[in-house]
Amino acid sequence: MISSIASVSQTELAQRRQKLRQRRRVKFLQASWRVVAVCGLTAGVVWAATLPTWVIRRPEQVRIEGNHFIPVRTLRSLLPIPYPQSLFRVEPQLIARELQARAPIEAVIVSRQLFPPGLIVQVKERLPVAIAVTSDDRPAPGGTAKPATAAKSGLLDEKGMIIPLESYVSLDQSLKLPTLKVIGNPESYRSSWPKLYRELMQGPPINVSELDWRDPANLILKTELGLVYTGPYNAQFPSQLKVIDRMRRLSKHPSVSQITYIDLRNPEAPTVQMPKPQNLVKSGNP
């Protein structure tokens, strides 16, 4: 009985050893195949990268998407890509950073395209909506428009960020500048500008050519009716725009050119300021 048990145990041990050896051989073969596959894949990628097919040879192989005012040819000329260039050696993040530094671009996404080989550059532009004239001079009292001295001009986007005028113009001489002008210190009105501009665009169709923000206590609008005093910018600005729209019929009045300014600091009681009559001095006969 004891010899039978010992014999069975030895048989089982031999079978277990054989199974272990088989498992080891299978694992070894699997590991070998993985190494061969990885090496083959790596070699294939390297081989494919060196093929002439996967080379960007000309700017036309770069597709620009999302641009509205900067021409495609201008954006292509700003890309830091030496031609010809292997598609797999192109660094998308580097291209995105360089393009943002060279052009008024808010966001850039660069991706590779295999068929046909090329690049896709998706951009979100910073659209200039106004000319910003930087000045801390306060406007003269009585509605007289005092010109800003030692002013520096730039471009203002919808979010209140300044775009250097030189860098914008240098992109393309055919780019049109906005007609709206904002005078003042951009640091003082930057937080209010996005909301004001949205209200100005969504409000009545009023022709506002200039906003004088040099005095934060009195925002002055230059309109087709002349200068309009609105006081500090606040929640009543949309109501003030509606009042200006209702007063547009004054533009046909013969004396509209004599209006010094319109006071809308209280939009419920607008007033029109006319020039004060000058005292006439009569000369007597000696």
Secondary structure, 3 states (H helix, E strand, C coil): CHHHHHHHHHHHHHHHHHHHHHHHHHHHHHHHHHHHHHHHHHHHHHHHHCCHHHEECCHHHEEEECCCCCCHHHHHHCCCCCCCEEHHHCCHHHHHHHHHHHCCEEEEEEEEECCCCEEEEEEEECCEEEEEEECCCCCCHHHCCCCCCCCEEEEEECCCCEEEHHHHHHHCCCCCCCCCEEEECHHHHCCCHHHHHHHHHHCCCCCEEEEECCCCCCCEEEECCEEEECCCCCCCHHHHHHHHHHHHHHHHCHHHHHCCEEECCCCCCCEEECCCCCCCCCCCCC
